Amino acid sequence: MTMFETEADSVTVQGCSVRYFRLGRAGSPPVMLVHGGGAHAGWWTAVAPLLAKRYDVVVPELSGHGDSGHREQYSAEIWVAELAEIAARVGWVTFDLVGHSMGGKVGVFLATHRPDVLDRLVMVDSAFRRPGEAWDPGDKPRSRHKVYPTLEDALARFRLRPGATSAEAGLLRLVARNALTEVAGGWAWKFDPRARQRITNEALHEELPQIRCRIGMVHGEQSPLVGAETLDYVQNRLARPLPRVPVAGAYHHVPLDKPESCSAAIEELLDSL
């Protein structure tokens, strides 16, 4: 079950293979779509082809996710290096980044650590918490995944986090299938549990005021993670207006819940920025 009508390519960054897909036409405005934590490129399966009609689109899989390699340690800085290397490989001098959830937070670090390569940053339902605010205790990193005896057993256990979604069942099954790999004794999730929660509230709190590029937020109108309080907090840390576009009928996983509306919101925000 393929995610895109194009073959994947890869680069090696600090000894780790990092996979990416490229859609659209070279020479069109460059846009990189970055998935969230524990996810993979397939979160953009229904959105990337829509954006590729207008943009030169690259969809990476950060190390520890999808079919990219695993590391002993993960950090925002390592992921920034991966994105910059992919951009250089495809010949981009500067580009726009659209990041869902954790992908938007990686974009914050790209904006502060590599401002020379980033033009605009669009975060898609990226949840920011103030220093000291606890994460969901059920979302703590684990050392390894459970192995399911059959593919169907594993598919039946697939859950989005948070779970509320309006995504079509067929799209969710495609995403789930591409999140699984066959291992000894059955099937397990591809992502490395050690890659979870590598970016702290405290670090983001310090990084946000340093952003100089144009920045905005697309968010699910019904998202349990990104509401008025979160948006105001980010805007206050930026010390400037935060353009925002809500997506009706979407929860946290906006690219899966409402792909066409998500694509339109991204274009609207990029144009306004």
C-alpha positions in Angstrom: 0.0 0.0 0.0 1.8 3.1 -1.3 1.5 6.5 0.2 2.6 8.6 -2.8 2.9 8.1 -6.6 6.6 8.6 -6.4 9.6 6.6 -5.2 11.3 7.6 -1.9 14.8 8.8 -1.8 17.2 9.1 1.2 20.1 11.0 2.6 22.5 10.0 5.4 22.8 12.5 8.2 25.2 11.9 11.1 25.3 8.2 10.3 21.6 7.7 9.9 19.5 7.1 6.8 16.7 9.7 6.5 13.9 9.0 3.9 11.9 11.5 2.0 9.4 11.8 -0.9 9.3 14.6 -3.5 6.2 15.6 -5.4 5.4 18.5 -7.7 7.7 20.3 -10.1 11.2 21.5 -9.5 11.2 25.3 -9.8 7.9 25.7 -8.1 7.8 27.4 -4.6 9.5 24.9 -2.2 7.5 23.5 0.7 8.5 20.8 3.2 5.8 18.9 5.0 6.9 17.5 8.4 4.9 14.9 10.3 4.4 14.8 14.1 5.8 12.6 16.8 5.3 8.9 16.4 4.0 9.5 12.9 5.4 9.2 9.4 5.1 10.8 6.0 1.7 9.1 5.4 0.0 11.8 7.6 0.4 14.0 4.5 -0.8 11.3 2.0 -4.0 13.2 1.0 -2.6 16.7 1.4 0.8 16.6 -0.4 -0.6 15.8 -3.9 -3.0 18.8 -3.5 -0.2 21.1 -2.6 2.0 19.6 -5.3 -0.2 21.2 -7.9 1.3 24.5 -7.0 4.4 23.8 -4.9 7.6 21.7 -5.1 6.8 19.5 -2.1 9.1 17.4 -0.1 7.8 15.0 2.7 10.5 13.7 5.0 10.5 11.0 7.6 12.5 12.2 10.6 14.9 9.7 12.1 13.1 7.3 14.4 10.0 7.5 12.3 8.6 5.6 9.3 11.3 3.9 7.2 14.1 6.3 8.3 16.8 4.9 10.5 16.9 4.8 14.3 19.5 6.6 16.5 20.7 6.0 20.0 19.7 9.6 20.9 17.3 12.1 19.3 17.0 15.9 19.6 15.5 18.8 17.8 18.9 19.9 16.6 19.5 16.5 14.9 16.1 16.7 13.2 17.0 20.3 12.1 20.2 19.0 10.5 18.2 16.3 8.7 15.8 18.7 7.2 18.5 21.1 6.1 20.5 18.3 4.5 17.4 17.1 2.6 16.8 20.7 1.4 20.4 20.9 0.2 20.1 17.5 -1.6 17.1 18.6 -3.6 18.7 21.9 -4.5 16.7 24.3 -2.3 18.5 27.4 -1.0 15.5 28.5 1.1 12.1 26.9 1.7 8.8 27.1 3.6 8.1 24.5 6.3 4.7 23.2 7.2 4.8 21.0 10.4 2.0 19.1 12.0 2.1 18.8 15.8 5.7 18.0 16.8 6.8 18.8 13.2 5.8 22.4 13.9 8.0 22.4 16.9 10.9 21.1 14.9 10.2 24.0 12.6 10.6 26.4 15.5 14.2 25.1 16.0 14.8 25.3 12.3 13.7 28.9 12.4 16.1 29.7 15.2 19.1 27.4 14.4 19.0 27.7 10.6 17.3 31.0 9.8 19.3 31.2 6.6 17.2 28.4 5.0 13.7 29.0 6.3 11.4 31.6 4.7 8.0 30.9 6.3 6.8 28.5 9.0 3.3 27.1 9.2 2.5 25.0 12.3 -0.4 22.7 12.0 -2.1 22.1 15.4 1.2 22.2 17.3 0.4 22.2 21.0 2.6 24.4 23.2 2.6 24.2 26.9 4.1 26.6 29.4 7.2 25.6 31.3 6.2 23.3 34.2 3.0 22.1 32.6 2.8 18.3 32.6 2.4 16.2 29.5 -0.2 13.4 29.3 1.3 10.7 31.6 0.0 8.1 29.2 2.3 9.6 26.5 5.6 8.8 28.1 8.3 7.2 26.0 8.5 3.5 26.1 11.6 1.3 25.6 10.0 -1.0 23.0 6.8 -1.9 21.1 4.5 -4.8 21.6 4.6 -7.4 18.9 1.3 -8.5 17.4 1.0 -12.0 15.9 -0.7 -10.9 12.7 -1.0 -7.8 10.5 -4.7 -7.6 11.1 -4.2 -7.8 14.9 -1.8 -4.9 14.7 -4.1 -2.9 12.4 -6.9 -3.3 14.8 -4.8 -1.8 17.6 -4.0 1.4 15.6 -5.1 4.5 17.5 -4.5 8.2 16.9 -3.3 10.2 19.9 -5.4 12.1 20.8 -8.1 9.8 19.5 -10.8 12.1 18.3 -10.8 12.2 14.5 -13.1 12.7 11.5 -10.8 11.0 9.1 -12.1 8.4 6.6 -11.6 4.8 7.5 -9.7 3.9 4.3 -7.2 6.7 4.9 -6.6 5.6 8.5 -6.0 2.0 7.4 -3.5 3.2 4.8 -1.7 5.3 7.5 -1.7 2.4 9.9 -0.4 -0.1 7.4 2.5 2.1 6.6 3.3 2.5 10.3 3.8 -1.2 10.7 6.7 -3.5 9.9 7.1 -7.3 10.0 9.5 -8.5 12.8 10.4 -11.7 14.5 7.2 -13.2 15.9 4.8 -10.9 14.1 4.2 -7.1 13.4 5.3 -4.0 15.3 5.2 -0.2 14.9 8.1 1.3 12.9 8.7 4.4 15.0 11.3 4.3 17.7 9.7 4.9 21.2 12.9 6.7 22.3 12.1 9.5 19.8 9.0 10.6 21.7 8.9 13.8 23.8 12.4 15.0 22.8 11.4 18.7 22.8 10.6 20.2 26.1 8.2 23.0 27.0 11.1 24.9 28.5 13.2 24.8 25.3 10.3 26.0 23.2 9.5 28.8 25.6 13.1 30.1 25.1 13.1 29.5 21.3 9.8 31.2 20.3 11.0 34.8 21.0 14.0 34.2 18.8 12.0 33.5 15.6 12.4 36.1 13.0 10.8 34.5 10.0 7.1 34.8 9.1 5.0 32.3 11.1 1.4 31.2 11.4 -0.8 28.4 12.7 -3.4 26.2 11.1 -5.5 24.4 13.7 -8.4 22.1 14.0 -11.5 23.9 15.0 -12.4 21.1 17.4 -8.8 20.3 18.5 -8.4 19.3 22.1 -4.8 20.5 22.1 -4.8 23.9 20.4 -7.3 26.5 21.5 -7.4 30.2 22.3 -5.2 29.9 25.3 -2.4 28.0 23.3 -2.6 30.5 20.4 -2.4 33.5 22.7 0.5 32.0 24.6 2.5 31.5 21.3 1.6 35.0 20.2 2.7 36.5 23.4 6.1 34.7 23.3 6.6 35.8 19.7 5.6 39.4 20.7 3.8 39.9 17.4 0.6 38.8 15.8 0.2 35.1 15.1 -1.9 34.7 11.9 -4.1 31.6 12.3 -6.6 29.7 10.1 -9.0 27.3 11.8 -10.2 24.2 9.9 -13.9 23.3 10.5 -14.7 19.7 11.4 -11.0 18.9 12.2 -9.6 17.7 15.5 -5.8 17.5 16.2 -4.9 15.4 13.1 -5.9 18.0 10.6 -4.1 16.6 7.6 -6.1 13.3 8.1 -9.4 14.7 9.3 -9.9 17.3 6.5 -7.3 17.0 3.8 -8.8 19.4 1.3 -9.6 22.0 3.9 -6.1 21.5 5.4 -4.5 22.1 2.0 -6.6 25.2 1.4 -5.8 26.6 4.9 -2.0 26.0 4.3 -2.2 27.8 1.0 -4.2 30.6 2.5 -1.7 31.1 5.3 1.3 30.9 3.1 -0.2 33.6 0.8 -1.1 35.9 3.7 2.4 35.5 5.2 
